């Protein structure tokens, strides 16, 4: 009996609602038909040549007829008129035809059809959405329940309770999004019935934050217990905390910190508030942050951000405060943050003040300043670097060529380093940096450029570095380039880079075969350079291959490496260790006996 009465009431409400909607539409159409006065119909006709009349609103019988109407306003009006005059069966037919229209317009049209259908039968409207999947149904479910909540709130909520999790949530957002006239307790009750009271709490709190926060302490006390464990809403706590600090000062942060029991939320709220406070009073904010647990990485990062903000107004004071921090690790991090921020914000100022800065900060300050200047005017930055002197010149030049390399202007970087007399002394180091960046993009150019550079005394040529870089990305090209390297130390170093790659990747036979391309006098030096890596990565493999090594001296060094490293790694059995010792020559055996292992480091 109760259900019958409820259905009768629903029908009466529906009739009233439809009558009200129909009256509104008729009123709109009538207003358009009679013109709402000649001034609206014909104003500025000579300029715009636009007239509005009833004839500009054609009647349509299908969704596809909308495509014939060019005006968005007229198209919308025609659609509303079509739906207003449609019965339940016609609405279902119209919905079935929407799959053919463009995705950009489909969802809006479908939402309107289903909202109109919901006025007749909300359950039928929901049934139209059931076959749909993915994101296409999200807005439609919300639209149905928004309409349903106006017609019969209790019925809409009761039906939503029967849905599965995702659709129940969408029904709730549709209901609560539309019924913003409900009291807070009713909103929470509905959300609780639909298993998501947290959503209602967040929605209520967000509504409160849309206006001015007159009493941040009161709002804080209301919020903190409700939402601190919902990390996605920490911004609300941060908003109130910022307003509180703005009104009462940093001292309220002690109360803020103590009232948040969730460590993650506390960290992000404090971070947000202190960054804001640093904009107006960086010194006091720095002192407050210093009292926090600075051993934590996130607090150290926060303090670096604070001093970077401080640099905008007073870089020397920021540096002075950073330099007085007791803990050495934190002090160095903050000093570095100051000069890097200073160099990035005012590069010329920091370069002028360079001689007055502690020497251990010169590299960071110069690097940051040049990196900033080179982005603005590379040629001017190059001219500035050329005039620099002392230890800062390399860091500045390195920053300059680093910028060019990141822009892939390798030719510009190479030409400057090759032709700028003032960087002649640091040219090899700068070229090595450029070639390291160039190899992945143009290994041929990198190799050609390396071969143009003169050899230093007993130092490998730059082509060995090119081959070393290539072993990480293109071992075939690296091996191909071995035929081009210059003789002597460069050749041995280049072959060793490739051989080491084979050892590290378990291709021992390739490493041994590679030695066949070297003269017998150089094979010994080649294998010596492999022994430490080989003994560490594949001790059993080295022992099994020891007979293939070219000389008794190399076999002895291999045995020395195996037995010395085995003292810590225990990677060989006792029998294998004894076998390795059989290859030791007297000199290496004596070193092993005396614990003289340092020679391995040079191999």
C-alpha positions in Angstrom: 0.0 0.0 0.0 2.8 2.4 0.9 4.5 1.7 -2.4 1.2 2.6 -4.3 0.9 5.9 -2.5 4.5 6.7 -3.1 4.1 6.0 -6.8 1.0 8.2 -6.9 2.9 11.0 -5.2 5.8 10.5 -7.7 3.4 10.8 -10.7 1.9 14.0 -9.3 5.4 15.5 -8.8 6.3 14.4 -12.3 3.2 16.0 -13.8 3.9 19.3 -12.0 7.6 19.2 -13.0 6.8 18.5 -16.6 4.1 21.2 -16.7 6.6 23.7 -15.3 9.3 22.7 -17.8 6.7 22.9 -20.7 5.6 26.3 -19.5 9.2 27.5 -19.5 9.9 26.2 -23.0 6.6 27.7 -24.3 7.5 31.0 -22.7 10.9 31.0 -24.3 9.4 30.1 -27.7 6.7 32.7 -27.3 9.2 35.4 -26.4 11.2 34.5 -29.4 8.1 34.5 -31.6 6.8 37.9 -30.6 10.3 39.3 -30.7 10.7 40.6 -27.1 10.2 44.0 -28.6 11.4 45.5 -31.9 14.6 46.8 -30.3 15.9 43.2 -29.8 14.7 42.0 -33.2 16.0 44.7 -35.4 18.6 46.6 -33.4 21.7 47.5 -35.4 20.3 45.7 -38.5 22.4 47.7 -40.8 25.6 46.6 -39.0 25.0 43.0 -38.2 22.2 42.1 -40.5 20.9 39.7 -37.9 17.1 39.1 -37.3 15.6 36.7 -34.7 12.1 35.3 -35.4 10.1 32.1 -34.9 11.1 30.9 -38.3 14.8 30.6 -37.3 13.9 27.7 -34.9 12.9 24.8 -37.2 11.0 21.8 -35.9 13.0 18.6 -36.2 12.0 15.0 -35.9 15.3 13.2 -35.4 18.7 13.8 -33.8 20.4 13.8 -37.2 18.3 16.8 -38.3 20.4 18.9 -35.9 23.3 18.8 -38.3 21.3 20.9 -40.7 21.1 23.8 -38.2 24.3 26.0 -38.2 23.6 28.2 -35.2 24.6 26.6 -31.9 21.8 28.4 -30.1 19.2 27.4 -32.6 20.5 23.8 -32.6 20.2 23.7 -28.8 16.7 25.2 -28.9 15.5 22.7 -31.5 16.9 19.8 -29.5 15.1 21.0 -26.3 11.8 21.4 -28.3 12.2 17.9 -29.8 12.7 16.4 -26.3 9.9 18.4 -24.7 7.4 17.0 -27.2 8.7 13.4 -27.1 7.0 10.6 -25.1 8.9 7.8 -23.4 9.0 5.5 -26.4 10.2 8.3 -28.7 13.0 9.2 -26.2 14.3 5.7 -26.2 14.3 5.6 -30.0 16.2 9.0 -30.1 18.8 7.7 -27.6 19.4 4.6 -29.8 20.2 6.8 -32.8 22.9 8.9 -30.9 25.7 6.3 -31.5 26.0 7.7 -35.0 26.7 11.3 -34.1 30.2 12.8 -33.4 31.8 12.0 -30.0 32.2 15.7 -29.3 28.4 16.2 -29.3 27.2 12.7 -28.4 27.5 12.9 -24.6 25.8 16.2 -24.3 22.8 15.0 -26.5 22.6 11.7 -24.6 22.6 13.5 -21.2 19.7 15.7 -22.3 17.7 12.7 -23.6 18.3 10.7 -20.5 17.4 13.6 -18.2 14.1 14.0 -20.1 13.5 10.3 -20.0 14.2 10.3 -16.2 11.2 12.6 -15.8 9.0 9.8 -17.1 10.9 6.8 -15.7 14.3 7.1 -14.1 14.8 3.3 -14.1 14.3 3.1 -17.8 16.8 6.0 -18.3 19.3 4.0 -16.2 18.7 0.9 -18.2 19.8 2.7 -21.4 23.2 3.3 -19.8 23.8 -0.3 -18.7 25.2 -1.6 -22.0 27.7 1.3 -22.2 31.2 0.8 -20.8 34.1 2.9 -19.7 34.1 6.7 -19.5 31.2 7.2 -21.8 28.7 6.2 -19.1 30.2 8.4 -16.3 28.5 11.7 -17.2 25.3 10.0 -18.2 24.8 8.2 -14.9 25.5 11.5 -13.1 22.9 13.3 -15.3 20.2 10.7 -14.7 20.6 10.9 -10.9 20.8 14.7 -10.9 17.4 14.8 -12.5 16.1 11.9 -10.4 17.2 13.7 -7.2 14.9 16.6 -8.0 11.9 14.4 -8.8 12.2 12.0 -5.9 15.3 12.3 -3.7 14.5 9.3 -1.5 13.8 7.0 -4.5 17.0 8.1 -6.2 19.1 7.4 -3.1 17.4 4.0 -2.5 18.0 2.9 -6.1 21.6 4.0 -5.9 22.1 1.9 -2.8 21.5 -1.2 -5.0 24.2 -0.4 -7.5 27.8 -1.7 -7.7 30.6 0.4 -6.3 31.6 2.5 -9.3 28.1 3.3 -10.4 26.9 3.9 -6.9 29.6 6.6 -6.5 28.6 8.2 -9.8 25.0 8.2 -8.7 26.0 9.9 -5.5 28.0 12.6 -7.3 25.1 13.3 -9.5 22.7 13.6 -6.6 24.9 15.7 -4.3 26.1 17.8 -7.2 22.6 18.8 -8.1 21.0 19.1 -4.6 23.2 21.8 -3.2 20.1 23.0 -1.3 20.3 20.2 1.2 21.5 20.8 4.8 24.9 19.4 5.7 23.6 16.6 7.9 21.3 15.4 5.0 24.3 15.5 2.6 26.4 13.4 5.0 23.5 11.0 5.6 23.1 10.4 1.8 26.8 9.9 1.3 26.9 7.5 4.3 24.1 5.4 2.9 26.1 5.2 -0.4 29.3 4.1 1.4 31.3 7.3 0.9 30.8 9.8 3.6 34.3 11.1 3.0 33.1 12.5 -0.3 30.4 14.5 1.4 32.8 15.8 4.1 35.2 16.9 1.4 32.5 18.6 -0.6 31.1 20.4 2.5 34.6 21.6 3.4 35.4 22.8 -0.1 32.2 24.8 -0.1 33.3 26.5 3.1 36.7 27.3 1.6 35.2 29.1 -1.3 34.5 32.2 0.8 36.8 34.2 3.1 38.2 32.4 6.1 37.2 34.7 8.9 38.2 32.4 11.8 41.0 30.1 10.5 41.6 28.5 14.0 37.9 27.4 14.3 37.9 26.1 10.7 41.2 24.3 11.3 39.9 22.5 14.3 36.8 21.5 12.3 38.9 20.3 9.4 41.9 18.6 10.8 40.1 15.6 12.4 38.0 15.0 9.4 40.3 15.0 6.4 44.0 14.7 7.5 44.1 11.0 6.5 42.7 11.8 3.0 46.0 12.9 1.4 44.2 14.0 -1.8 42.6 16.8 0.3 45.7 18.0 2.2 45.4 21.3 0.2 42.4 22.2 2.2 44.4 22.0 5.4 47.2 23.9 3.8 44.8 26.7 2.7 43.4 27.1 6.2 46.9 26.9 7.8 48.2 29.6 5.4 45.3 31.9 6.3 46.0 31.2 10.0 49.7 32.0 9.7 48.9 35.1 7.7 46.6 36.3 10.5 48.5 35.2 13.6 52.1 34.6 12.5 54.5 31.6 12.3 54.0 30.7 16.0 50.7 29.0 15.2 52.6 26.3 13.2 53.5 24.6 16.5 49.8 24.0 17.1 49.3 23.1 13.4 52.1 20.5 13.6 50.9 19.0 16.8 47.3 18.6 15.7 48.2 16.6 12.6 49.0 13.0 13.5 49.4 11.8 9.9 53.2 12.3 9.1 52.7 12.6 5.3 50.0 15.2 5.6 52.0 17.1 8.2 55.0 17.3 5.9 53.0 18.6 3.0 51.0 21.2 5.0 54.2 22.6 6.7 55.9 22.6 3.3 53.1 24.6 1.7 52.8 27.1 4.6 56.5 27.7 5.0 57.0 28.3 1.2 54.2 30.9 1.4 55.7 32.5 4.6 59.1 32.7 3.0 57.8 35.1 0.4 57.1 37.8 3.1 59.5 36.9 5.9 62.3 34.6 4.7 64.6 35.1 7.6 61.9 34.1 10.3 60.7 31.3 8.1 64.3 30.0 7.7 64.8 30.1 11.5 61.5 28.2 12.1 62.3 25.5 9.5 65.8 25.1 11.1 64.1 23.9 14.3 62.4 21.1 12.5 64.0 17.7 12.1 66.5 18.8 9.5 67.9 15.2 9.2 64.9 14.3 7.1 65.4 14.6 3.4 62.1 16.4 2.8 62.9 19.1 5.4 66.4 19.7 3.9 64.7 20.1 0.5 62.2 22.5 2.1 65.0 24.7 3.6 66.7 24.8 0.2 63.5 26.1 -1.3 63.2 28.7 1.4 66.7 30.1 0.9 66.1 30.1 -2.9 63.1 32.4 -2.2 65.2 34.5 0.2 67.8 35.1 -2.5 65.2 37.1 -4.5 65.3 39.9 -1.9 68.7 39.5 -0.1 71.1 36.9 -1.4 74.0 37.8 1.0 71.8 37.5 4.1 70.6 34.2 2.8 74.1 33.0 2.3 75.2 34.3 5.7 72.4 32.4 7.5 73.1 29.2 5.5 76.8 29.4 6.4 76.0 29.5 10.1 74.1 26.2 10.2 75.9 23.8 12.5 75.4 20.5 10.7 78.1 20.4 8.0 76.0 18.3 5.5 73.0 20.6 5.7 75.2 23.7 5.7 76.9 22.7 2.4 73.6 21.8 0.8 72.0 25.2 1.8 75.1 27.2 0.7 75.0 25.5 -2.6 71.3 26.2 -2.9 71.8 29.9 -2.3 74.5 30.4 -4.9 72.8 28.3 -7.5 69.5 30.2 -7.0 71.5 33.5 -7.1 73.3 32.5 -10.3 70.0 31.5 -11.9 68.2 34.7 -10.9 70.9 37.3 -11.2 73.9 35.8 -13.1 75.9 38.9 -13.6 75.6 39.9 -10.0 76.8 36.6 -8.7 79.8 36.6 -11.1 80.8 40.1 -10.0 80.6 39.0 -6.3 82.5 35.7 -7.1 85.8 36.7 -5.5 84.1 37.6 -2.2 82.4 34.1 -2.0 84.0 31.1 -0.4 86.1 29.2 -2.9 84.2 26.0 -2.4 81.1 27.7 -3.8 82.8 29.1 -6.9 82.0 26.1 -9.1 78.2 26.0 -8.3 77.8 29.8 -8.5 79.7 30.0 -11.8 77.9 27.0 -13.4 74.5 28.4 -12.5 75.3 31.9 -13.7 76.7 30.8 -17.0 73.9 28.3 -17.6 71.5 31.2 -17.2 73.4 33.7 -19.4 74.0 31.2 -22.2 70.3 30.6 -22.5 69.8 34.4 -23.0 72.8 35.1 -25.3 75.2 32.3 -26.1 77.7 34.5 -27.8 77.8 37.1 -25.0 78.2 34.2 -22.5 81.1 32.8 -24.5 82.8 36.2 -24.6 82.4 36.5 -20.8 83.9 33.0 -20.2 86.8 33.9 -22.4 87.6 36.8 -20.1 87.5 34.8 -16.9 90.5 33.7 -15.0 91.5 31.2 -12.4 89.8 28.0 -11.2 86.3 29.2 -12.1 87.1 29.3 -15.8 86.7 25.5 -16.3 83.3 25.4 -14.5 82.1 28.3 -16.6 83.4 26.9 -19.9 81.9 23.5 -18.9 78.5 25.0 -18.4 78.8 26.8 -21.7 79.6 23.8 -23.8 77.1 21.7 -21.8 74.4 24.1 -22.9 75.4 23.9 -26.5 75.5 20.1 -26.3 72.0 19.9 -24.8 70.8 22.1 -27.7 72.6 19.6 -30.0 74.8 22.4 -31.4 77.8 20.2 -31.2 79.6 22.0 -34.1 79.2 25.3 -32.3 80.7 23.8 -29.1 83.6 22.1 -31.0 84.4 25.3 -33.0 84.5 27.4 -29.9 86.7 25.1 -27.9 89.0 24.5 -30.9 89.4 28.2 -31.8 89.2 30.1 -28.5 92.8 30.7 -27.3 91.8 31.4 -23.7 90.6 27.8 -23.1 93.6 26.1 -24.7 94.8 24.7 -21.3 91.5 23.1 -20.5 90.7 22.1 -24.1 91.2 18.3 -23.7 88.7 18.2 -20.7 86.1 20.3 -22.5 86.4 18.2 -25.7 85.9 15.1 -23.6 82.7 16.5 -22.3 81.4 17.5 -25.8 82.3 14.1 -27.2 80.5 12.3 -24.4 77.3 14.1 -25.4 78.0 13.8 -29.2 78.6 10.1 -29.4 74.9 9.0 -29.1 73.9 11.3 -31.9 76.8 11.2 -34.3 79.6 8.7 -33.4 81.3 9.3 -36.8 81.8 13.0 -36.1 82.9 12.3 -32.6 85.5 9.8 -33.8 86.7 12.2 -36.6 87.1 15.0 -34.1 88.9 12.9 -31.5 91.4 11.8 -34.1 92.2 15.4 -34.9 93.4 16.1 -31.4 97.1 15.7 -30.6 98.3 12.9 -28.2 99.5 13.8 -24.7 102.5 12.2 -23.1 101.6 8.5 -22.5 97.9 9.4 -22.3 95.3 7.7 -24.4 93.9 9.8 -27.3 90.3 11.0 -27.2 89.2 8.2 -29.6 89.6 5.8 -26.7 87.0 7.8 -24.8 84.7 7.7 -27.8 85.0 3.9 -27.9 84.4 3.7 -24.2 81.1 5.7 -24.6 80.1 3.5 -27.5 80.4 0.3 -25.6 77.4 1.3 -23.6 75.2 2.0 -26.6 76.6 0.4 -29.8 79.3 -2.3 -29.3 79.4 -3.1 -33.0 80.4 0.4 -33.9 82.8 0.5 -31.0 84.5 -2.6 -32.4 84.5 -1.3 -35.9 86.3 1.9 -34.8 89.1 -0.1 -33.2 90.8 -0.2 -36.6 91.1 3.6 -36.7 92.7 4.2 -33.3 96.3 5.4 -33.0 99.0 3.0 -31.9 100.5 2.7 -28.4 98.6 3.5 -25.2 95.5 4.6 -27.1 95.2 1.3 -28.9 95.6 -0.8 -25.8 93.1 1.4 -23.9 90.5 1.2 -26.7 90.8 -2.6 -27.0 90.5 -2.9 -23.3 87.2 -0.9 -23.2 85.7 -3.3 -25.7 87.2 -6.4 -24.1 85.9 -5.3 -20.7 82.4 -5.0 -22.2 82.6 -8.6 -23.4 83.8 -9.8 -20.0 81.0 -8.0 -18.1 78.4 -9.5 -20.5 79.7 -13.1 -20.2 81.2 -13.2 -23.7 84.6 -14.4 -22.6 85.4 -16.0 -26.0 84.9 -12.6 -27.7 87.3 -10.9 -25.3 90.0 -13.6 -25.9 89.5 -13.5 -29.7 89.8 -9.7 -29.7 93.5 -10.0 -28.6 94.2 -11.7 -31.9 94.0 -8.3 -33.6 96.9 -7.0 -31.5 100.6 -7.7 -31.9 102.1 -10.2 -29.4 103.9 -7.4 -27.5 100.6 -5.6 -26.8 98.5 -8.6 -25.9 100.0 -8.8 -22.4 99.1 -5.2 -21.6 95.6 -5.8 -23.1 94.9 -8.8 -20.8 96.4 -7.1 -17.8 93.7 -4.4 -18.1 91.0 -7.0 -18.1 92.1 -9.1 -15.1 90.6 -7.2 -12.2 87.1 -7.0 -13.9 87.4 -10.6 -15.0 88.4 -11.8 -11.6 85.4 -9.9 -10.0 82.7 -10.8 -12.6 83.7 -14.3 -13.6 86.4 -15.8 -11.4 85.7 -19.4 -12.4 85.7 -18.4 -16.1 89.1 -16.7 -15.7 90.6 -19.7 -14.0 89.3 -22.0 -16.7 90.8 -19.7 -19.4 94.1 -19.0 -17.6 96.0 -21.3 -19.9 94.9 -19.2 -22.9 96.7 -16.1 -21.6 99.8 -15.2 -23.6 102.6 -15.2 -21.1 103.6 -16.6 -17.7 103.6 -13.0 -16.3 100.0 -12.4 -17.4 99.0 -15.8 -16.0 100.7 -15.0 -12.7 98.8 -11.6 -12.5 95.6 -13.4 -13.2 96.3 -15.9 -10.4 97.2 -13.0 -8.1 93.9 -11.2 -8.8 91.9 -14.4 -8.3 93.5 -15.4 -5.0 93.7 -11.9 -3.6 90.0 -11.1 -4.3 89.0 -14.6 -3.1 90.1 -13.7 0.4 86.9 -11.5 0.6 84.5 -12.9 -2.0 85.0 -16.6 -1.3 83.9 -17.2 -4.9 86.4 -20.0 -5.5 86.5 -23.4 -3.8 89.7 -24.4 -1.9 90.6 -26.6 -4.8 90.2 -23.8 -7.3 92.2 -21.4 -5.1 95.0 -23.9 -4.9 95.0 -24.4 -8.6 95.2 -20.6 -9.2 98.2 -20.4 -6.9 100.1 -22.8 -9.1 100.4 -20.0 -11.7 102.0 -17.5 -9.3 105.5 -16.4 -10.1 107.8 -15.7 -7.2 107.3 -11.9 -7.2 103.5 -12.1 -7.2 103.6 -14.9 -4.6 105.6 -12.7 -2.3 103.2 -9.8 -2.7 100.3 -12.1 -1.9 102.0 -13.4 1.2 102.7 -9.9 2.4 99.2 -8.6 1.7 100.3 -6.2 -1.0 97.1 -6.0 -3.0 97.2 -2.3 -4.1 98.7 -3.2 -7.5 95.4 -4.7 -8.6 93.8 -1.2 -8.6 96.0 0.0 -11.4 95.0 -2.8 -13.8 
